[in-house]
């Protein structure tokens, strides 16, 4: 007896990769909501300055990218934080204003 083929349209879709699901909304040090996205070390190709500690985030360092929820300006409002600095944002605020 021949094997019955599965109907590919009835199968559940595979889970999304973590890079597409690692986006979340958290409250920032100023009380506003921010979208937060993880950046893996392999995807970190530029150097940024962390607003939490005012130190550089060098290329190849895993970190988070944060921007205000519903922001119309998009790229201008994104900030790159060290992961521990963002996790401890309630204990210390940004070292500089985001002007």
Order of alpha helices (4+ residues) and beta strands (2+ residues): alpha-beta-beta-beta-beta-beta-beta-alpha
